[in-house]
């Protein structure tokens, strides 16, 4: 909406005259006006966004107004013998709707879009209801900032299907599902920033691969064995119902943070 555009527009509509125009149903016309006062559900990504549907008013080439109905006044002038309205006038009061605010940074636009239509193994289409991607920023104990990006729709261009990179003042480490590489501060290169020249330096060669000192069995099998030992031998088991509740709580806090666009503290669960 332009800064010099009007914010309100009162309009006196012409008569709804069933006698002069047989195609007009006065009751339906009045009901339609009243329905435009009904508040519609808002966008879940924006608070306080619920409002009546937008109404567009045009008159010739000079008047174009988009707003919502704030007030409707109906005056019935004539009824049929059985009580049906035959003639009425209406006055409406429109209020301009402000333009939707644009996101100020990449994190303020909500969650990533999802594919509304998917296809099964037989090629049959079905409605998609799951999120394809999730992005979150966490502040951990000690003030460490962690960025977590998860996506099922990203084509892999890295060493593994999942990687974890930790950066510190004395060095960095990148771990995948089975391998880990490190780079000490003394081995960190100091390239000159010049976006106009193609880089020929092999940055992968600056990392040192750690040796494999242990072999690991299937993770699902190991957890099942831990659970069986816990049931049969009363062995320690840390993947309890409380730990699952913590995961649900974290997901709920993430959704709240997304809806309200703010940091949300994750409170300890008391049992």
C-alpha positions, 0 to 999 in steps of 0.5 A: 500500500502506498504511503499516500493511499487512503486508509478508509473508504465509505461506500453507499451501494445502489439499491438491490431491487428484485422488482427492477431486476429479476436476476437479483436475489436481495437476501443472497446479496445481503448475506454475501455482504455479511459473510465478508465480515467473517474473520478468516483463520490467519497464517500460522507463521504470523501472529495476529494475522486473522482477518476478514477476506480482502475485498477489491473495489474498482470504479472506472479507471481512477478508483482501486481500493483493496481492504476488509469490511469493517461495517455493513449497514442494511436498510430494507425498503420493501418486502413481498407478502410472504416476507421475502425482501424485494428492495434494500440499500447498503452502506459499507465501510472499508479499511485498507489492508497493509502489505504483508511484511517482507522477511528481514533475513533468511530465518524469518521466512518460516520453515522450508516449503514442502512438496504438496504432491508426491508419488508412490512406487507405482507412480500414483500421486498422493497428498504430501503432509510431511516437512521435507526440510528443517533448519534450526539454530541452538544456543548450547551450554557455554554459549556455543551456537549450533546450526542444524540443517536437515533435508530429504530433498538435498542432493549430496555433495559432501563426504557422507550422508550426514556430517557434523563440523565443530570449529574451535580456536585450536582447530576443527573436526568434521565427522561423518557416519564412519570417518572423522577428519581434523585440522589443527590451527597450525595447519589452517591455510590462509587463503587470500580472498579474491572472488574474481580469480578461480581457486586452485588450492585443494582445501581437502588436502589440508585435513588429517584423517583420524585412524579407525581404532574401533569397529562398530556393530549395527546401531539398531542391534546394539540398542536392542541388546542394551534394552534386553540387558536392561530388562533381563539383567537390570543393566543401565539404560539411558534411552528412557521415556524421559529422554523421548519426552525431551525430544518431543519437548525440543520439537515443540519448542522449535515449532513455537520459535518458528511461529513466534520468530524468537528464541525459546528457552528449553526448560528442564522436565521435572518428574 
